[in-house]
Amino acid sequence: LRLADFGVLHRNELSGALTGLTRVRRFQQDDAHIYCTVQQIKGEVRGVLELIERVYKIFGMTFSLCLSTRPETKIGDDSLWDKAEKLMEEALNDFGKPWKLNPGDGAFYGPKIDVRVYDALERPHQCATVQLDFNLPNRFDLSYIGQGSEAKDGLGPNASEAERQLAEGGRLRPVMIHRAVLGSVERMIAILTEHYAGKWPLFLSPRQLVVVPVTKEQLAYAEELRELFHSEGFHVDVDETLNKLPKMILNAQKAQYNYILVVGRNEVTDRAVNVRLRTGVERGLQSVDDFIAHIKAERAACGVGFEMETAAPAAAK
């Protein structure tokens, strides 16, 4: 049973500890709780790790993994901890990425995998997490019906009276897996802002396109393009200041628009746009249909495969 939500959370942080978006009192977290059997731990943990890898690959960020095992103060039977830790080790090994062991640093309610994410400057951030929880299923008296004598066979030597009573009825306690991929969404926005240095990729950018008419005669065409791009799901502005063309282009570059679309008399006649990037690269004349097809493909790919096209030109030697 997998349940996920982006619920609003509140934490009464001290006023001196509040820092921009990285530490706030009200935030949202991509929290999920997976209820499974002990035998399913390995597969579920590996699935979460694959999700984490897929998400951070899109962002162009690397990460490291660390397995934190049972602390001195813990709950649950040692045999259950042994099995859970072994299954998490197997999941990490199957995942195929290097990982380290951090003995004794797990939560009191179960072992956990700490995921450290690294931004473009190789700074570490604790965002994603995978934690096993033996405590909450007990506190909420959760159970499921086992197969055959599975419930009685699975009892450890130090099983509690409550667990023995469950086993008599053929029932077992599930294990809960806490997982977060982004962690706090607000904090992740701050991290990504630093990671991209404010140069957001097209699929995340709040300023995707700007149409720059050369003269007031092209304003009507610019407005037509705005409506067209907007209908395709893109954020687009029109520079209506009618300043000199170099100044309008410079302002668009400073505002970090992904694409600057200059339209003059020829572009209106040919139903085209003259494409520039915020890096100063000029892509030249493109038909409106071809340009829409290109940016839709870039957005769908989350920018993967388009990095060289949107990169700044190499400095001359």
Wavefront OBJ file of the C-alpha trace (Angstrom):
o trace
v 0.000 0.000 0.000
v 1.650 3.241 -1.174
v 0.265 6.594 -0.014
v 1.811 9.933 -1.026
v 0.883 13.567 -0.478
v 2.253 17.107 -0.687
v 0.612 18.143 2.570
v 1.326 21.415 4.338
v 3.520 21.004 7.435
v 4.250 23.426 10.258
v 7.351 23.620 12.422
v 7.706 26.264 15.137
v 11.279 27.285 14.326
v 12.956 29.929 16.445
v 12.918 33.300 14.684
v 16.713 33.425 14.621
v 16.856 30.083 12.792
v 14.628 31.161 9.891
v 16.603 31.580 6.660
v 14.954 32.488 3.363
v 13.363 29.417 1.789
v 15.813 26.958 3.327
v 14.250 27.056 6.808
v 10.659 28.200 7.198
v 7.783 27.595 9.585
v 5.268 26.489 6.972
v 6.332 24.230 4.126
v 5.281 21.370 1.913
v 7.011 18.020 1.639
v 6.679 15.260 -0.940
v 6.042 12.741 1.795
v 5.049 9.134 1.181
v 4.436 6.101 3.380
v 4.683 2.586 2.001
v 3.135 -0.264 3.998
v 4.650 -3.629 3.114
v 5.738 -7.012 4.453
v 9.290 -7.634 5.629
v 9.873 -9.682 2.473
v 8.847 -6.710 0.315
v 11.309 -4.257 1.898
v 14.086 -4.949 -0.615
v 11.950 -4.362 -3.690
v 10.214 -1.266 -2.305
v 13.479 0.344 -1.161
v 15.084 -0.281 -4.530
v 12.047 1.266 -6.250
v 12.405 4.417 -4.139
v 16.140 4.630 -4.910
v 15.405 4.364 -8.635
v 12.839 7.169 -8.313
v 15.391 9.367 -6.517
v 17.974 8.690 -9.231
v 15.481 9.500 -12.005
v 14.463 12.820 -10.409
v 17.967 14.096 -9.649
v 19.271 13.054 -13.060
v 16.739 15.470 -14.553
v 18.103 18.239 -12.316
v 21.690 17.358 -13.270
v 22.601 16.643 -9.647
v 24.589 13.760 -8.188
v 24.034 12.057 -4.829
v 25.677 9.694 -2.356
v 24.119 6.954 -0.219
v 24.734 5.917 3.371
v 23.044 3.100 5.316
v 22.512 3.989 8.986
v 21.957 0.948 11.184
v 20.443 0.277 14.620
v 21.292 2.663 17.458
v 21.751 1.554 21.073
v 18.245 2.708 21.976
v 15.776 1.089 19.625
v 12.453 -0.678 19.399
v 11.725 -3.993 17.733
v 13.175 -7.475 17.864
v 16.886 -7.913 16.991
v 16.038 -10.634 14.502
v 13.718 -8.184 12.695
v 16.467 -5.536 12.631
v 18.919 -8.135 11.276
v 16.565 -9.045 8.466
v 15.628 -5.445 7.662
v 19.246 -4.274 7.561
v 20.216 -7.236 5.383
v 17.379 -6.500 2.939
v 18.327 -2.815 2.753
v 21.951 -3.787 2.085
v 20.794 -6.088 -0.709
v 18.621 -3.323 -2.163
v 21.590 -0.936 -2.156
v 23.853 -3.550 -3.758
v 21.268 -4.320 -6.441
v 20.876 -0.590 -7.093
v 24.506 -0.593 -8.197
v 25.680 2.745 -6.785
v 28.485 3.074 -4.196
v 27.296 3.391 -0.609
v 28.779 3.644 2.863
v 27.823 2.082 6.184
v 27.081 4.361 9.136
v 26.758 2.006 12.147
v 24.533 3.058 15.035
v 23.127 6.199 13.385
v 19.733 4.817 12.387
v 16.465 6.047 13.878
v 15.170 4.293 16.995
v 12.265 2.962 14.945
v 14.277 1.444 12.085
v 17.326 1.615 9.773
v 17.471 4.349 7.140
v 19.259 5.338 3.973
v 20.566 8.894 4.024
v 20.747 10.501 0.574
v 23.081 13.467 0.153
v 22.495 15.523 -2.972
v 25.289 17.625 -4.507
v 24.674 20.829 -6.456
v 26.761 22.375 -9.260
v 29.331 23.611 -6.713
v 29.552 20.140 -5.081
v 27.882 21.385 -1.913
v 26.005 18.604 -0.070
v 22.306 18.897 0.816
v 20.219 16.438 2.825
v 16.955 16.201 0.875
v 15.839 12.691 0.003
v 15.464 9.924 2.584
v 14.335 6.300 2.892
v 13.491 5.144 6.423
v 12.048 1.928 7.803
v 9.612 2.256 10.692
v 8.658 -0.592 13.037
v 7.081 1.777 15.567
v 4.067 3.440 13.931
v 2.473 0.187 12.699
v 2.477 -0.905 16.366
v 1.151 2.393 17.670
v -1.689 2.392 15.145
v -2.291 -1.345 15.650
v -1.927 -2.089 11.947
v -2.077 -5.678 10.738
v -2.698 -7.810 7.677
v -3.703 -11.433 7.168
v -0.742 -13.693 6.449
v -0.659 -16.820 4.323
v -0.992 -20.177 6.055
v 1.192 -20.374 9.168
v 3.266 -17.358 8.093
v 2.212 -15.331 11.135
v 3.295 -17.939 13.707
v 6.448 -18.909 11.797
v 7.556 -15.285 11.675
v 7.500 -14.714 15.436
v 10.896 -13.896 16.909
v 12.060 -15.082 20.359
v 11.490 -11.605 21.832
v 8.094 -10.991 20.234
v 5.703 -8.946 22.352
v 2.438 -10.306 23.751
v 0.514 -8.144 21.263
v 2.414 -9.705 18.361
v 1.760 -13.209 19.712
v -1.945 -12.475 19.960
v -1.934 -11.211 16.371
v -0.160 -14.378 15.241
v -2.805 -16.545 16.901
v -5.350 -14.912 14.593
v -3.091 -15.388 11.539
v -2.241 -11.692 11.354
v 1.092 -9.869 11.090
v 2.397 -6.336 11.530
v 3.346 -4.531 8.312
v 6.510 -2.474 8.026
v 6.241 1.209 7.127
v 8.717 2.928 4.806
v 8.952 6.718 5.043
v 10.282 8.245 1.849
v 10.853 11.729 0.501
v 12.494 12.592 -2.813
v 12.613 16.402 -2.822
v 12.056 16.839 0.906
v 10.822 20.359 1.620
v 9.663 21.807 -1.711
v 10.524 25.352 -0.585
v 14.045 24.288 0.395
v 14.468 22.429 -2.890
v 13.524 25.594 -4.814
v 16.280 27.456 -2.955
v 18.791 24.678 -3.699
v 17.842 24.566 -7.385
v 18.099 28.357 -7.648
v 21.696 28.097 -6.432
v 22.350 25.004 -8.547
v 21.201 26.683 -11.780
v 22.627 30.097 -10.746
v 19.232 31.565 -11.638
v 19.393 30.182 -15.198
v 16.387 27.881 -15.012
v 15.953 25.232 -17.713
v 12.940 25.668 -19.955
v 10.721 23.110 -18.210
v 11.124 24.887 -14.845
v 11.628 28.470 -15.931
v 9.192 31.179 -14.768
v 10.316 33.253 -17.793
v 10.362 31.015 -20.814
v 9.765 33.233 -23.843
v 9.706 36.938 -24.627
v 8.643 38.409 -27.963
v 10.522 41.583 -28.944
v 8.871 43.640 -31.709
v 11.295 45.857 -33.618
v 8.724 48.640 -34.103
v 5.123 49.305 -33.119
v 4.019 47.924 -36.494
v 4.901 44.421 -35.230
v 3.039 44.732 -31.908
v -0.109 43.061 -33.257
v 1.945 40.095 -34.536
v 3.772 39.893 -31.188
v 0.437 39.734 -29.345
v -0.754 37.034 -31.736
v 2.371 35.007 -30.954
v 1.823 35.483 -27.224
v -1.641 33.959 -27.485
v -0.333 31.105 -29.626
v 2.541 30.167 -27.301
v 0.304 30.558 -24.273
v -2.192 28.113 -25.780
v 0.680 25.598 -26.001
v 1.286 25.954 -22.268
v 4.278 28.298 -22.266
v 4.860 31.437 -20.221
v 5.429 34.276 -22.690
v 5.731 38.050 -22.419
v 5.818 40.819 -25.002
v 8.253 43.720 -24.604
v 5.953 46.672 -25.262
v 8.484 49.331 -24.237
v 9.585 49.803 -27.874
v 13.053 50.830 -26.744
v 15.973 50.466 -29.119
v 16.371 46.827 -30.188
v 19.781 46.187 -28.497
v 18.421 47.523 -25.205
v 15.324 45.296 -25.353
v 17.460 42.239 -26.109
v 19.870 43.092 -23.272
v 16.987 43.523 -20.818
v 15.570 40.133 -21.857
v 18.951 38.491 -21.324
v 19.285 40.053 -17.869
v 15.773 38.813 -17.001
v 16.962 35.288 -17.954
v 14.302 34.509 -20.541
v 15.207 31.168 -22.107
v 14.282 32.321 -25.608
v 14.178 35.864 -27.016
v 12.065 36.086 -30.156
v 12.745 39.166 -32.263
v 10.058 39.979 -34.831
v 10.418 42.562 -37.566
v 8.843 43.162 -40.965
v 10.343 40.004 -42.556
v 9.246 37.781 -39.648
v 5.656 39.023 -39.986
v 5.678 38.336 -43.744
v 7.200 34.841 -43.352
v 5.258 34.025 -40.173
v 8.516 33.327 -38.406
v 10.608 34.374 -35.388
v 14.273 35.320 -35.072
v 15.509 33.226 -32.161
v 18.139 34.283 -29.635
v 19.193 32.645 -26.370
v 19.827 34.400 -23.071
v 23.505 33.370 -23.480
v 23.823 35.641 -26.518
v 23.721 32.795 -29.043
v 21.735 33.668 -32.177
v 19.763 30.739 -33.605
v 18.442 32.742 -36.549
v 15.163 32.647 -38.420
v 12.745 29.787 -37.707
v 9.167 29.215 -38.721
v 6.706 29.476 -35.865
v 5.625 25.846 -36.290
v 9.237 24.559 -36.229
v 10.064 26.624 -33.158
v 6.992 25.378 -31.268
v 7.897 21.781 -32.119
v 11.438 22.378 -30.816
v 10.495 23.915 -27.470
v 7.752 21.326 -26.880
v 10.348 18.583 -27.373
v 12.783 20.358 -25.032
v 10.114 20.741 -22.375
v 9.006 17.110 -22.672
v 12.615 15.926 -22.282
v 13.108 18.208 -19.240
v 16.069 19.706 -21.073
v 17.944 16.384 -21.256
v 19.718 16.231 -24.630
v 19.369 19.973 -25.237
v 22.211 21.112 -22.958
v 24.707 21.863 -25.746
v 22.125 23.853 -27.692
v 21.393 26.166 -24.786
v 24.948 26.418 -23.398
v 26.933 29.629 -23.503
v 29.423 29.909 -26.389
v 33.012 28.956 -25.602
v 35.373 31.857 -24.920
v 37.767 32.704 -27.727
v 41.405 31.793 -27.121
l 1 2 3 4 5 6 7 8 9 10 11 12 13 14 15 16 17 18 19 20 21 22 23 24 25 26 27 28 29 30 31 32 33 34 35 36 37 38 39 40 41 42 43 44 45 46 47 48 49 50 51 52 53 54 55 56 57 58 59 60 61 62 63 64 65 66 67 68 69 70 71 72 73 74 75 76 77 78 79 80 81 82 83 84 85 86 87 88 89 90 91 92 93 94 95 96 97 98 99 100 101 102 103 104 105 106 107 108 109 110 111 112 113 114 115 116 117 118 119 120 121 122 123 124 125 126 127 128 129 130 131 132 133 134 135 136 137 138 139 140 141 142 143 144 145 146 147 148 149 150 151 152 153 154 155 156 157 158 159 160 161 162 163 164 165 166 167 168 169 170 171 172 173 174 175 176 177 178 179 180 181 182 183 184 185 186 187 188 189 190 191 192 193 194 195 196 197 198 199 200 201 202 203 204 205 206 207 208 209 210 211 212 213 214 215 216 217 218 219 220 221 222 223 224 225 226 227 228 229 230 231 232 233 234 235 236 237 238 239 240 241 242 243 244 245 246 247 248 249 250 251 252 253 254 255 256 257 258 259 260 261 262 263 264 265 266 267 268 269 270 271 272 273 274 275 276 277 278 279 280 281 282 283 284 285 286 287 288 289 290 291 292 293 294 295 296 297 298 299 300 301 302 303 304 305 306 307 308 309 310 311 312 313 314 315 316 317
